[in-house]
Amino acid sequence: MNAPLNPAAAQASMSKDLDKRTRAKSTNFERIWISLHFGLLVLSSLIAWNSASIPTAKSKSSSPQSAKKPFRYISSPFLASSNDQEPHETPSSVASDCQCSPSSIKTNLGLDPQNSDVWELSSRHLAEKFNCINPNDPGLRAQRHTQSGWQSEDLQNALVDDGKLVILYVHGNFMERNNALDRVLILNNYLQQRSNRPYRLLMLSWPSTREPHPLRDVYENAESAESQALLVAWLLERLSNHSEVSLLGFSFGSRAVTGGLHLNAGGTIPGFRYQTNSTWESLENRYRVALVAPALDRDWLANQGRHSRSLETVSGLVNLYNSKDPILRRFRFIDRLSRPVAAGFAGFIGLPGIEGVSNPRATEPLVNSSKIRQFDCGSAVGTTHSEKSYYGQCQYFSLVLDHLLGQEANAQPIE
């Protein structure tokens, strides 16, 4: 028979077992803690290596060919592609000369001048940032909307002069191609409801898709949008024989519009090369322009502004802005030094007739100048940067439509 344990010995044994279990738990905890730290160290190293090995370019496709595309920040011109599926871009090593040989363009002028038509002129397959273009053929691809959907067409058919009014529309930021195609059809529906004449609606569809890093993407798309000004200027030259041309820009698309008008009038933009063949005197008061929530500095159209010559060829400009826009309210972060104020948030200043705005950040109603009319849609649109909200809710959008269509006598007066 076992002798009973001494109470003191039993207590010492229990204390020893408890201490052993405590040390075991402490050891296990330390092992887990060390393992976690080691895992985080390995993970952070892999992320850093992966970020360094991937170029900061927007991916266009998951196909193997997409890995061959150049980085986003390039300054090369490009050639038109003869292959609709796999576009060819000029390598940057041979990109110092924009004077490329013209490519032959087949024409099919079998379009009905009595009907309105809608086109996409796409630059999405081209470099996303460039400083010059091929003046003979910058490589735009054309599609026309038909009853059976979007059909590829020759670019020349979109630019043919058959007596129709031409409206050139440039969409805004964060637009996938399918969204842009839907958006131009929505705009076309509004135009059809107001129009009493046939027109040709051309949309410049540019690479402006949303990426995982919003702030960096805004910086990049701002530069991409201004690159599109070269294409807008080129299109205006090709449309120089047309009797009537109107332009509409939304958000970042507005800086492509004003930049293109500035270049077309003989102006220059630092960092870009463009030689216009137009004569300013023949273009004076030629274009009707409308901007909706323009994402450009409100003094860019002033005498010393970046796009100062934009209004020289414009007969009138209607600007819809929103003093409650939560996106354009933060426009100053695009440049922390100059801290610009967006014309789509507070309207343009520095123009004849409205120089008297003492506070550059003021959003009070602006006095209209001889060429520009500005309307605050904030009370109707509210705290949004939605293009469709302007179309469906801002009462001043009817003025934009009639202005683009050249039938402002039909516009209802707005007090």
BAMARZA-321620 format. One record per residue (C-alpha): x, y, z. Coordinates in nm, 2 decimals, padded with zeros to 4 digits. Layout:
<nodes>
<node xx="X" yy="Y" zz="Z"/>
...
</nodes>
This chain:
<nodes>
<node xx="00.00" yy="00.00" zz="00.00"/>
<node xx="00.13" yy="00.34" zz="-00.10"/>
<node xx="00.22" yy="00.58" zz="00.18"/>
<node xx="00.03" yy="00.91" zz="00.17"/>
<node xx="00.23" yy="01.20" zz="00.04"/>
<node xx="00.36" yy="01.47" zz="00.27"/>
<node xx="00.14" yy="01.78" zz="00.22"/>
<node xx="00.45" yy="01.99" zz="00.17"/>
<node xx="00.59" yy="01.75" zz="-00.08"/>
<node xx="00.26" yy="01.74" zz="-00.27"/>
<node xx="00.24" yy="02.12" zz="-00.29"/>
<node xx="00.60" yy="02.13" zz="-00.41"/>
<node xx="00.53" yy="01.87" zz="-00.68"/>
<node xx="00.22" yy="02.06" zz="-00.80"/>
<node xx="00.41" yy="02.39" zz="-00.81"/>
<node xx="00.68" yy="02.22" zz="-01.01"/>
<node xx="00.43" yy="02.08" zz="-01.26"/>
<node xx="00.26" yy="02.42" zz="-01.29"/>
<node xx="00.59" yy="02.59" zz="-01.35"/>
<node xx="00.68" yy="02.33" zz="-01.62"/>
<node xx="00.35" yy="02.39" zz="-01.80"/>
<node xx="00.39" yy="02.77" zz="-01.78"/>
<node xx="00.74" yy="02.74" zz="-01.93"/>
<node xx="00.60" yy="02.52" zz="-02.21"/>
<node xx="00.32" yy="02.77" zz="-02.29"/>
<node xx="00.57" yy="03.05" zz="-02.29"/>
<node xx="00.80" yy="02.86" zz="-02.52"/>
<node xx="00.52" yy="02.78" zz="-02.76"/>
<node xx="00.41" yy="03.15" zz="-02.76"/>
<node xx="00.76" yy="03.27" zz="-02.83"/>
<node xx="00.78" yy="03.02" zz="-03.12"/>
<node xx="00.45" yy="03.14" zz="-03.27"/>
<node xx="00.56" yy="03.51" zz="-03.23"/>
<node xx="00.89" yy="03.45" zz="-03.40"/>
<node xx="00.72" yy="03.26" zz="-03.68"/>
<node xx="00.48" yy="03.54" zz="-03.74"/>
<node xx="00.76" yy="03.80" zz="-03.75"/>
<node xx="00.96" yy="03.59" zz="-03.98"/>
<node xx="00.66" yy="03.54" zz="-04.21"/>
<node xx="00.58" yy="03.91" zz="-04.22"/>
<node xx="00.95" yy="03.98" zz="-04.30"/>
<node xx="00.94" yy="03.73" zz="-04.59"/>
<node xx="00.61" yy="03.87" zz="-04.72"/>
<node xx="00.72" yy="04.23" zz="-04.71"/>
<node xx="01.04" yy="04.13" zz="-04.89"/>
<node xx="00.84" yy="03.96" zz="-05.16"/>
<node xx="00.61" yy="04.26" zz="-05.20"/>
<node xx="00.90" yy="04.50" zz="-05.23"/>
<node xx="01.07" yy="04.27" zz="-05.49"/>
<node xx="00.75" yy="04.23" zz="-05.69"/>
<node xx="00.68" yy="04.61" zz="-05.69"/>
<node xx="01.03" yy="04.68" zz="-05.81"/>
<node xx="01.01" yy="04.43" zz="-06.09"/>
<node xx="00.67" yy="04.54" zz="-06.24"/>
<node xx="00.66" yy="04.86" zz="-06.44"/>
<node xx="00.40" yy="05.12" zz="-06.34"/>
<node xx="00.20" yy="05.09" zz="-06.66"/>
<node xx="-00.17" yy="05.03" zz="-06.69"/>
<node xx="-00.23" yy="04.68" zz="-06.81"/>
<node xx="-00.45" yy="04.66" zz="-07.11"/>
<node xx="-00.49" yy="04.28" zz="-07.13"/>
<node xx="-00.39" yy="03.97" zz="-06.96"/>
<node xx="-00.25" yy="03.83" zz="-07.29"/>
<node xx="00.12" yy="03.76" zz="-07.34"/>
<node xx="00.14" yy="04.05" zz="-07.58"/>
<node xx="00.05" yy="04.30" zz="-07.30"/>
<node xx="00.38" yy="04.24" zz="-07.14"/>
<node xx="00.55" yy="04.39" zz="-07.45"/>
<node xx="00.37" yy="04.72" zz="-07.42"/>
<node xx="00.59" yy="05.02" zz="-07.33"/>
<node xx="00.58" yy="05.19" zz="-06.99"/>
<node xx="00.32" yy="05.45" zz="-06.94"/>
<node xx="00.56" yy="05.74" zz="-06.93"/>
<node xx="00.69" yy="05.76" zz="-07.28"/>
<node xx="00.73" yy="06.04" zz="-07.53"/>
<node xx="00.73" yy="05.85" zz="-07.85"/>
<node xx="00.50" yy="05.90" zz="-08.14"/>
<node xx="00.32" yy="05.61" zz="-08.29"/>
<node xx="00.21" yy="05.46" zz="-08.62"/>
<node xx="-00.13" yy="05.35" zz="-08.73"/>
<node xx="-00.17" yy="04.98" zz="-08.71"/>
<node xx="-00.27" yy="04.76" zz="-09.01"/>
<node xx="-00.38" yy="04.49" zz="-08.76"/>
<node xx="-00.70" yy="04.57" zz="-08.57"/>
<node xx="-00.63" yy="04.30" zz="-08.31"/>
<node xx="-00.27" yy="04.36" zz="-08.22"/>
<node xx="-00.18" yy="04.73" zz="-08.26"/>
<node xx="00.18" yy="04.83" zz="-08.33"/>
<node xx="00.34" yy="05.11" zz="-08.15"/>
<node xx="00.66" yy="05.28" zz="-08.26"/>
<node xx="00.95" yy="05.17" zz="-08.03"/>
<node xx="01.08" yy="05.46" zz="-07.82"/>
<node xx="01.43" yy="05.40" zz="-07.96"/>
<node xx="01.32" yy="05.53" zz="-08.30"/>
<node xx="01.06" yy="05.78" zz="-08.18"/>
<node xx="01.24" yy="06.11" zz="-08.21"/>
<node xx="01.07" yy="06.20" zz="-08.54"/>
<node xx="00.70" yy="06.25" zz="-08.57"/>
<node xx="00.71" yy="06.31" zz="-08.95"/>
<node xx="00.60" yy="05.97" zz="-09.06"/>
<node xx="00.49" yy="05.87" zz="-09.41"/>
<node xx="00.11" yy="05.88" zz="-09.46"/>
<node xx="-00.08" yy="05.56" zz="-09.47"/>
<node xx="-00.35" yy="05.50" zz="-09.73"/>
<node xx="-00.70" yy="05.53" zz="-09.61"/>
<node xx="-00.99" yy="05.37" zz="-09.80"/>
<node xx="-01.30" yy="05.57" zz="-09.81"/>
<node xx="-01.66" yy="05.47" zz="-09.83"/>
<node xx="-01.88" yy="05.77" zz="-09.85"/>
<node xx="-02.20" yy="05.58" zz="-09.85"/>
<node xx="-02.34" yy="05.76" zz="-09.55"/>
<node xx="-02.69" yy="05.92" zz="-09.54"/>
<node xx="-02.65" yy="06.29" zz="-09.49"/>
<node xx="-03.01" yy="06.31" zz="-09.38"/>
<node xx="-02.96" yy="06.09" zz="-09.07"/>
<node xx="-02.75" yy="06.15" zz="-08.76"/>
<node xx="-02.48" yy="05.91" zz="-08.67"/>
<node xx="-02.25" yy="05.82" zz="-08.38"/>
<node xx="-01.88" yy="05.73" zz="-08.39"/>
<node xx="-01.61" yy="05.62" zz="-08.16"/>
<node xx="-01.26" yy="05.75" zz="-08.25"/>
<node xx="-01.04" yy="05.54" zz="-08.02"/>
<node xx="-00.68" yy="05.61" zz="-07.90"/>
<node xx="-00.70" yy="05.34" zz="-07.64"/>
<node xx="-00.46" yy="05.11" zz="-07.82"/>
<node xx="-00.20" yy="05.38" zz="-07.85"/>
<node xx="00.06" yy="05.51" zz="-07.60"/>
<node xx="-00.11" yy="05.66" zz="-07.30"/>
<node xx="00.12" yy="05.96" zz="-07.27"/>
<node xx="00.30" yy="06.12" zz="-07.57"/>
<node xx="00.44" yy="06.46" zz="-07.67"/>
<node xx="00.38" yy="06.45" zz="-08.05"/>
<node xx="00.18" yy="06.27" zz="-08.32"/>
<node xx="00.22" yy="06.16" zz="-08.68"/>
<node xx="00.06" yy="06.46" zz="-08.86"/>
<node xx="-00.04" yy="06.24" zz="-09.15"/>
<node xx="-00.21" yy="05.97" zz="-08.95"/>
<node xx="-00.20" yy="05.95" zz="-08.57"/>
<node xx="-00.35" yy="05.60" zz="-08.57"/>
<node xx="-00.70" yy="05.66" zz="-08.44"/>
<node xx="-00.94" yy="05.38" zz="-08.50"/>
<node xx="-01.30" yy="05.44" zz="-08.60"/>
<node xx="-01.62" yy="05.26" zz="-08.52"/>
<node xx="-01.98" yy="05.37" zz="-08.62"/>
<node xx="-02.29" yy="05.27" zz="-08.43"/>
<node xx="-02.54" yy="05.09" zz="-08.64"/>
<node xx="-02.86" yy="04.89" zz="-08.58"/>
<node xx="-02.65" yy="04.58" zz="-08.54"/>
<node xx="-02.41" yy="04.74" zz="-08.30"/>
<node xx="-02.07" yy="04.90" zz="-08.33"/>
<node xx="-01.90" yy="04.84" zz="-08.67"/>
<node xx="-01.54" yy="04.92" zz="-08.77"/>
<node xx="-01.52" yy="05.19" zz="-09.04"/>
<node xx="-01.25" yy="05.39" zz="-09.21"/>
<node xx="-01.15" yy="05.70" zz="-09.02"/>
<node xx="-01.20" yy="05.92" zz="-09.33"/>
<node xx="-01.58" yy="05.84" zz="-09.32"/>
<node xx="-01.61" yy="05.99" zz="-08.98"/>
<node xx="-01.44" yy="06.31" zz="-09.10"/>
<node xx="-01.61" yy="06.35" zz="-09.44"/>
<node xx="-01.78" yy="06.68" zz="-09.51"/>
<node xx="-02.14" yy="06.61" zz="-09.61"/>
<node xx="-02.29" yy="06.92" zz="-09.47"/>
<node xx="-02.37" yy="06.78" zz="-09.12"/>
<node xx="-02.30" yy="06.96" zz="-08.80"/>
<node xx="-02.01" yy="06.78" zz="-08.62"/>
<node xx="-02.00" yy="06.75" zz="-08.24"/>
<node xx="-01.68" yy="06.62" zz="-08.09"/>
<node xx="-01.72" yy="06.48" zz="-07.74"/>
<node xx="-01.43" yy="06.38" zz="-07.51"/>
<node xx="-01.53" yy="06.18" zz="-07.20"/>
<node xx="-01.38" yy="06.20" zz="-06.86"/>
<node xx="-01.17" yy="06.00" zz="-06.62"/>
<node xx="-01.21" yy="05.64" zz="-06.50"/>
<node xx="-01.40" yy="05.52" zz="-06.81"/>
<node xx="-01.37" yy="05.17" zz="-06.94"/>
<node xx="-01.43" yy="05.14" zz="-07.31"/>
<node xx="-01.77" yy="04.98" zz="-07.27"/>
<node xx="-01.88" yy="05.25" zz="-07.03"/>
<node xx="-01.76" yy="05.51" zz="-07.28"/>
<node xx="-01.96" yy="05.35" zz="-07.56"/>
<node xx="-02.27" yy="05.35" zz="-07.34"/>
<node xx="-02.21" yy="05.71" zz="-07.24"/>
<node xx="-02.19" yy="05.85" zz="-07.59"/>
<node xx="-02.52" yy="05.67" zz="-07.67"/>
<node xx="-02.68" yy="05.83" zz="-07.37"/>
<node xx="-02.56" yy="06.17" zz="-07.48"/>
<node xx="-02.69" yy="06.10" zz="-07.83"/>
<node xx="-03.04" yy="06.03" zz="-07.69"/>
<node xx="-03.04" yy="06.38" zz="-07.52"/>
<node xx="-02.92" yy="06.54" zz="-07.84"/>
<node xx="-03.19" yy="06.36" zz="-08.05"/>
<node xx="-03.46" yy="06.49" zz="-07.82"/>
<node xx="-03.35" yy="06.85" zz="-07.88"/>
<node xx="-03.22" yy="06.85" zz="-08.23"/>
<node xx="-03.41" yy="06.96" zz="-08.54"/>
<node xx="-03.13" yy="06.87" zz="-08.78"/>
<node xx="-02.89" yy="06.58" zz="-08.86"/>
<node xx="-02.55" yy="06.58" zz="-08.70"/>
<node xx="-02.25" yy="06.36" zz="-08.66"/>
<node xx="-02.14" yy="06.28" zz="-08.30"/>
<node xx="-01.78" yy="06.19" zz="-08.27"/>
<node xx="-01.64" yy="06.06" zz="-07.94"/>
<node xx="-01.27" yy="06.06" zz="-07.87"/>
<node xx="-01.23" yy="05.75" zz="-07.66"/>
<node xx="-00.90" yy="05.77" zz="-07.47"/>
<node xx="-00.73" yy="05.54" zz="-07.21"/>
<node xx="-00.87" yy="05.65" zz="-06.88"/>
<node xx="-00.96" yy="05.33" zz="-06.69"/>
<node xx="-00.95" yy="05.31" zz="-06.31"/>
<node xx="-00.65" yy="05.15" zz="-06.14"/>
<node xx="-00.58" yy="05.03" zz="-05.78"/>
<node xx="-00.40" yy="05.35" zz="-05.68"/>
<node xx="-00.66" yy="05.63" zz="-05.72"/>
<node xx="-00.44" yy="05.93" zz="-05.63"/>
<node xx="-00.15" yy="05.82" zz="-05.85"/>
<node xx="-00.40" yy="05.73" zz="-06.13"/>
<node xx="-00.55" yy="06.08" zz="-06.11"/>
<node xx="-00.20" yy="06.23" zz="-06.17"/>
<node xx="-00.14" yy="06.00" zz="-06.46"/>
<node xx="-00.48" yy="06.05" zz="-06.63"/>
<node xx="-00.44" yy="06.43" zz="-06.60"/>
<node xx="-00.13" yy="06.40" zz="-06.81"/>
<node xx="-00.28" yy="06.15" zz="-07.05"/>
<node xx="-00.58" yy="06.38" zz="-07.10"/>
<node xx="-00.36" yy="06.67" zz="-07.20"/>
<node xx="-00.18" yy="06.44" zz="-07.44"/>
<node xx="-00.52" yy="06.38" zz="-07.61"/>
<node xx="-00.52" yy="06.76" zz="-07.68"/>
<node xx="-00.28" yy="06.68" zz="-07.97"/>
<node xx="-00.54" yy="06.45" zz="-08.12"/>
<node xx="-00.82" yy="06.70" zz="-08.07"/>
<node xx="-00.61" yy="06.96" zz="-08.25"/>
<node xx="-00.55" yy="06.71" zz="-08.53"/>
<node xx="-00.92" yy="06.64" zz="-08.56"/>
<node xx="-01.01" yy="07.01" zz="-08.57"/>
<node xx="-00.77" yy="07.05" zz="-08.86"/>
<node xx="-00.93" yy="06.76" zz="-09.05"/>
<node xx="-01.27" yy="06.92" zz="-08.98"/>
<node xx="-01.16" yy="07.27" zz="-09.09"/>
<node xx="-01.38" yy="07.25" zz="-09.41"/>
<node xx="-01.69" yy="07.17" zz="-09.22"/>
<node xx="-01.94" yy="07.46" zz="-09.18"/>
<node xx="-02.02" yy="07.39" zz="-08.82"/>
<node xx="-01.82" yy="07.22" zz="-08.54"/>
<node xx="-01.90" yy="07.20" zz="-08.17"/>
<node xx="-01.70" yy="07.05" zz="-07.89"/>
<node xx="-01.81" yy="06.90" zz="-07.55"/>
<node xx="-01.57" yy="06.79" zz="-07.27"/>
<node xx="-01.65" yy="06.63" zz="-06.94"/>
<node xx="-01.40" yy="06.65" zz="-06.64"/>
<node xx="-01.05" yy="06.56" zz="-06.76"/>
<node xx="-01.19" yy="06.55" zz="-07.12"/>
<node xx="-01.23" yy="06.92" zz="-07.09"/>
<node xx="-00.85" yy="06.98" zz="-07.07"/>
<node xx="-00.82" yy="06.78" zz="-07.39"/>
<node xx="-01.08" yy="07.01" zz="-07.55"/>
<node xx="-00.93" yy="07.34" zz="-07.44"/>
<node xx="-00.58" yy="07.21" zz="-07.51"/>
<node xx="-00.67" yy="07.11" zz="-07.86"/>
<node xx="-00.84" yy="07.45" zz="-07.92"/>
<node xx="-00.52" yy="07.62" zz="-07.79"/>
<node xx="-00.29" yy="07.42" zz="-08.02"/>
<node xx="-00.53" yy="07.47" zz="-08.32"/>
<node xx="-00.51" yy="07.85" zz="-08.27"/>
<node xx="-00.13" yy="07.84" zz="-08.29"/>
<node xx="-00.06" yy="07.81" zz="-07.92"/>
<node xx="00.21" yy="07.60" zz="-07.76"/>
<node xx="00.20" yy="07.38" zz="-07.45"/>
<node xx="00.53" yy="07.31" zz="-07.26"/>
<node xx="00.64" yy="06.95" zz="-07.32"/>
<node xx="00.44" yy="06.90" zz="-07.64"/>
<node xx="00.52" yy="06.95" zz="-08.00"/>
<node xx="00.25" yy="07.04" zz="-08.25"/>
<node xx="00.26" yy="07.24" zz="-08.57"/>
<node xx="-00.08" yy="07.36" zz="-08.69"/>
<node xx="-00.16" yy="07.41" zz="-09.05"/>
<node xx="-00.46" yy="07.62" zz="-08.97"/>
<node xx="-00.48" yy="08.00" zz="-09.02"/>
<node xx="-00.61" yy="08.17" zz="-08.71"/>
<node xx="-00.80" yy="08.44" zz="-08.90"/>
<node xx="-01.00" yy="08.18" zz="-09.08"/>
<node xx="-01.10" yy="08.01" zz="-08.76"/>
<node xx="-01.20" yy="08.31" zz="-08.55"/>
<node xx="-01.53" yy="08.26" zz="-08.38"/>
<node xx="-01.57" yy="07.92" zz="-08.54"/>
<node xx="-01.63" yy="07.67" zz="-08.27"/>
<node xx="-01.91" yy="07.63" zz="-08.02"/>
<node xx="-01.78" yy="07.47" zz="-07.69"/>
<node xx="-01.95" yy="07.33" zz="-07.38"/>
<node xx="-01.76" yy="07.20" zz="-07.07"/>
<node xx="-01.92" yy="07.00" zz="-06.79"/>
<node xx="-01.74" yy="06.98" zz="-06.46"/>
<node xx="-01.41" yy="07.07" zz="-06.62"/>
<node xx="-01.11" yy="06.93" zz="-06.43"/>
<node xx="-00.86" yy="07.21" zz="-06.52"/>
<node xx="-00.73" yy="07.51" zz="-06.34"/>
<node xx="-00.99" yy="07.79" zz="-06.34"/>
<node xx="-00.73" yy="08.04" zz="-06.48"/>
<node xx="-00.59" yy="07.83" zz="-06.76"/>
<node xx="-00.80" yy="08.03" zz="-07.02"/>
<node xx="-00.68" yy="08.36" zz="-06.89"/>
<node xx="-00.43" yy="08.57" zz="-07.09"/>
<node xx="-00.12" yy="08.40" zz="-06.93"/>
<node xx="-00.29" yy="08.07" zz="-06.87"/>
<node xx="-00.17" yy="07.73" zz="-07.00"/>
<node xx="-00.44" yy="07.72" zz="-07.27"/>
<node xx="-00.47" yy="08.09" zz="-07.31"/>
<node xx="-00.55" yy="08.09" zz="-07.69"/>
<node xx="-00.84" yy="07.85" zz="-07.66"/>
<node xx="-01.11" yy="08.11" zz="-07.69"/>
<node xx="-00.96" yy="08.28" zz="-07.99"/>
<node xx="-01.14" yy="08.04" zz="-08.23"/>
<node xx="-01.45" yy="08.00" zz="-08.01"/>
<node xx="-01.78" yy="08.19" zz="-08.07"/>
<node xx="-01.91" yy="08.09" zz="-07.73"/>
<node xx="-01.85" yy="07.86" zz="-07.43"/>
<node xx="-02.10" yy="07.73" zz="-07.18"/>
<node xx="-01.95" yy="07.60" zz="-06.85"/>
<node xx="-02.15" yy="07.39" zz="-06.61"/>
<node xx="-01.97" yy="07.37" zz="-06.27"/>
<node xx="-02.07" yy="07.24" zz="-05.93"/>
<node xx="-01.97" yy="07.42" zz="-05.61"/>
<node xx="-02.06" yy="07.11" zz="-05.41"/>
<node xx="-01.85" yy="06.86" zz="-05.61"/>
<node xx="-01.66" yy="06.65" zz="-05.35"/>
<node xx="-01.40" yy="06.54" zz="-05.61"/>
<node xx="-01.32" yy="06.87" zz="-05.76"/>
<node xx="-01.32" yy="07.03" zz="-05.42"/>
<node xx="-00.99" yy="06.84" zz="-05.37"/>
<node xx="-00.85" yy="06.93" zz="-05.71"/>
<node xx="-00.58" yy="07.14" zz="-05.53"/>
<node xx="-00.39" yy="06.82" zz="-05.45"/>
<node xx="-00.30" yy="06.77" zz="-05.81"/>
<node xx="-00.03" yy="07.03" zz="-05.76"/>
<node xx="00.06" yy="07.10" zz="-05.40"/>
<node xx="00.27" yy="07.40" zz="-05.50"/>
<node xx="00.01" yy="07.60" zz="-05.70"/>
<node xx="-00.29" yy="07.45" zz="-05.53"/>
<node xx="-00.52" yy="07.50" zz="-05.83"/>
<node xx="-00.89" yy="07.55" zz="-05.81"/>
<node xx="-01.10" yy="07.35" zz="-06.07"/>
<node xx="-01.31" yy="07.54" zz="-06.32"/>
<node xx="-01.56" yy="07.26" zz="-06.26"/>
<node xx="-01.58" yy="07.35" zz="-05.89"/>
<node xx="-01.58" yy="07.73" zz="-05.90"/>
<node xx="-01.59" yy="07.84" zz="-06.27"/>
<node xx="-01.33" yy="08.02" zz="-06.48"/>
<node xx="-01.17" yy="08.35" zz="-06.38"/>
<node xx="-00.93" yy="08.58" zz="-06.55"/>
<node xx="-01.15" yy="08.63" zz="-06.86"/>
<node xx="-01.28" yy="08.95" zz="-07.00"/>
<node xx="-01.57" yy="09.06" zz="-06.80"/>
<node xx="-01.50" yy="08.84" zz="-06.49"/>
<node xx="-01.16" yy="08.95" zz="-06.38"/>
<node xx="-01.31" yy="09.11" zz="-06.07"/>
<node xx="-01.32" yy="08.79" zz="-05.86"/>
<node xx="-01.10" yy="08.88" zz="-05.57"/>
<node xx="-01.09" yy="08.53" zz="-05.41"/>
<node xx="-00.96" yy="08.26" zz="-05.64"/>
<node xx="-01.14" yy="08.00" zz="-05.43"/>
<node xx="-01.48" yy="08.18" zz="-05.43"/>
<node xx="-01.77" yy="07.99" zz="-05.57"/>
<node xx="-02.03" yy="08.27" zz="-05.59"/>
<node xx="-02.21" yy="08.31" zz="-05.92"/>
<node xx="-01.98" yy="08.46" zz="-06.18"/>
<node xx="-02.05" yy="08.75" zz="-06.42"/>
<node xx="-02.07" yy="08.62" zz="-06.77"/>
<node xx="-01.82" yy="08.75" zz="-07.03"/>
<node xx="-01.88" yy="08.82" zz="-07.39"/>
<node xx="-01.78" yy="08.46" zz="-07.49"/>
<node xx="-01.84" yy="08.25" zz="-07.18"/>
<node xx="-02.15" yy="08.17" zz="-06.97"/>
<node xx="-02.12" yy="07.98" zz="-06.65"/>
<node xx="-02.39" yy="07.81" zz="-06.44"/>
<node xx="-02.36" yy="07.65" zz="-06.10"/>
<node xx="-02.54" yy="07.31" zz="-06.10"/>
<node xx="-02.47" yy="07.24" zz="-05.73"/>
<node xx="-02.82" yy="07.29" zz="-05.60"/>
<node xx="-02.96" yy="07.03" zz="-05.85"/>
<node xx="-02.67" yy="06.79" zz="-05.88"/>
<node xx="-02.55" yy="06.79" zz="-05.52"/>
<node xx="-02.24" yy="06.63" zz="-05.38"/>
<node xx="-02.15" yy="06.42" zz="-05.68"/>
<node xx="-01.91" yy="06.42" zz="-05.98"/>
<node xx="-02.15" yy="06.21" zz="-06.20"/>
<node xx="-02.18" yy="06.31" zz="-06.56"/>
<node xx="-02.52" yy="06.15" zz="-06.59"/>
<node xx="-02.64" yy="06.36" zz="-06.30"/>
<node xx="-02.56" yy="06.68" zz="-06.49"/>
<node xx="-02.75" yy="06.55" zz="-06.79"/>
<node xx="-03.06" yy="06.44" zz="-06.60"/>
<node xx="-03.08" yy="06.69" zz="-06.31"/>
<node xx="-02.91" yy="07.02" zz="-06.40"/>
<node xx="-03.17" yy="07.25" zz="-06.56"/>
<node xx="-02.89" yy="07.43" zz="-06.75"/>
<node xx="-02.80" yy="07.12" zz="-06.95"/>
<node xx="-03.07" yy="07.21" zz="-07.20"/>
<node xx="-02.87" yy="07.53" zz="-07.28"/>
<node xx="-02.56" yy="07.31" zz="-07.34"/>
<node xx="-02.75" yy="07.09" zz="-07.59"/>
<node xx="-02.90" yy="07.39" zz="-07.78"/>
<node xx="-02.56" yy="07.56" zz="-07.78"/>
<node xx="-02.39" yy="07.25" zz="-07.93"/>
<node xx="-02.67" yy="07.21" zz="-08.18"/>
<node xx="-02.65" yy="07.57" zz="-08.29"/>
<node xx="-03.02" yy="07.63" zz="-08.21"/>
<node xx="-03.00" yy="07.84" zz="-07.89"/>
<node xx="-03.30" yy="08.04" zz="-08.00"/>
<node xx="-03.50" yy="07.73" zz="-07.89"/>
<node xx="-03.35" yy="07.74" zz="-07.54"/>
<node xx="-03.58" yy="07.83" zz="-07.26"/>
<node xx="-03.46" yy="08.14" zz="-07.08"/>
<node xx="-03.33" yy="08.07" zz="-06.73"/>
<node xx="-03.34" yy="08.33" zz="-06.46"/>
</nodes>
